[in-house]
Amino acid sequence: MRYSKRIRQFILASVAGLALYFSPIVAEESLAAEKEDITAVELKESAKQYLGVPYRYGGTSENGFDCSGFVLTVYKELGIKLPRTSSSMFSVGEKVSKDELQPGDLVFFNTSGSGISHVGIYYGDGKFIHSQTGKGVSITELDDKWYWGDRYVGAKRVAKVQLVAKAD
């Protein structure tokens, strides 16, 4: 009897491990249910309301955000599900070149020297909004010579954002 209990525990642990391993695939499938009527104005307003909220590692609320927690919260308000971490977010969506960026595209950076470690939301006019250590939620130049420009890795489009406001 003891032997079969160990086998069940092993199988359960294996299934849990596989579920964690394949979670980015599940996250990508959840994007299929995205809202398609988001405007750039709605996106910017949703993100801008958090300007000045402090940085907090692991944060996902107005008490403090980390970079991916901020992005996750903004998109959740707009009805779009994203994975929790910046590296997982990089595994979803459609790749976008820097010269084709549109408001709402996710922009990714390597700040640690070991892959994707920061994410923000492209705001337009060469700027992105993000939560960063020491400054919290702020708007920054994408090609900032002092820091962000050299650490830019790429961008992904995870939502169809209309560039003009909808007429009522």
N, C-alpha and C positions, 0 to 999 in steps of 0.2 A: 504494500500500500504506500509506503514511504517513497518508493522509487517512482510510482506514477505521479505523486504530488510534485516531485522535482521536475519531471518532464513537463507537467502543466505549467509550472513556474517558468521554465526555460522557454516554452512556446509563447507564453504571455509576454515575457521580456523581449523576445525576438520580434513579435508583432508590434510592440510599442516602439522598438528601435526602428523598424521599417517605416512606421507611420511618421516618425520624426524625420527620417531620411528623405521621404517623398513629400514632405509638407510644401516645398516650393511649387511642386506640380499641382497640388490641390489649390494653392493660392492663385496660380495662373488661371485655373479653370473658373475660379470665383469671379475673375474679371469679366467673364462673358456676360454676367448679369449687370454690368455697369449701366449707370444712367447715361444717356447720350444727349441730354439737353442742357448741359452745363455751359454757361457763358463765361468768358474771361472775366467779366465784371463780378459774377457770383464767386468765382474761384478766388480772385484777388481780395474781395471783401471777407470771405471766409478765412483766408490766411492772415490778412492785415489786422483782424480783430485781436490777434495774439501778440502783436508787436510789443516788445518790452517784457513779456513773460520770461522769467529767469530760466537759465539752463539748469536741468537736473538730470543726472545720469539715470536712465531707466524711466524717466518721467513721461506721462501721457495725459497730463491734465493742466489746467490753468495754474496749478501750484508750481509747475515747472515741466519743461519738455527736454528730452534729448532730441537729436536731429530726426531720427526715424519716428519717434513718438509724436512729434509735431506734424510730420507729413501724414502719418497714419490718421491722426485726429482730423486734419483738414479734409482729407478725402473721405473719411467716414461720414462727416457732416454732409458731404455731397452725395452720399449713397454708394461709394465705391470702396470695396474691401481690398486692402493691401496686406502683404506679410508684415511682420513686426520689425525686422532688422533691415538696415540699409543694404547689406549684402544680399538678403533674400529679395528685397525690392528690385535689385538689379537683375534678378533672374526672370522678371515678368515684364510684359509690355513689348512695344516695338522700338527697336533701336532708331535713334534720331541723330543726324549729324548736327554739329554745333551751329552751322549756318542755317539750319532749318528749325531751330528751336521756336516753340510757341508757348505762350503762357500756359502753365499747368504741367509742362513736361518735367519729369524728375531729372535732376542733375546730380551726378555722382562724383565723389572725390576719394583719393587715396591720401589720407592724412597720417597714416600709421606706418607706411612703407610696406604693408603686407596685404594689399588688395582694397576692396571697397570698404570704407570706414566712415563715410559721411554722405548725407543726402539732403537736398533742398528742392524747392519748387521754383522753376523758372518763372519769373515775374513779368518779363518783357523788358525791352530797351537795354539788354545786356546785364540785367540784374536778376538775382534770385533771392528768395526769402527762405530762411532756415533758422534753426536754433543752434547756437554755437557757445562753447565754453567761454565764460567771462562776459558775454554780451547778451545771451538769451536770444529770443526771436528778434531778428533784424533783417534788413535788406542790404545786400552786398553786391558789389560789382563782380560779375562772373570772371572777368579777366584781370582781377586785382593782381597787380605786379608783386605785391609783398607776400602773398600767401596762396590764395585760392587758384589763381591762374595756372600755376605750375602743378597743382595737384588735381586738376580736372581730369576725369577718366572718360566720361561719356554721359549720354542721356537716353531716357526711355520715355515713350508716350504710353500712358496707361489709361487715358481718357480722351474722348473726343470733345474738345472744348471749342465752342463757337467763338470766333474772334470779335463778333459784334453782338451787342445786346439784342435780346429777342424783342420784337414789337408786340405790344399787347393788343 
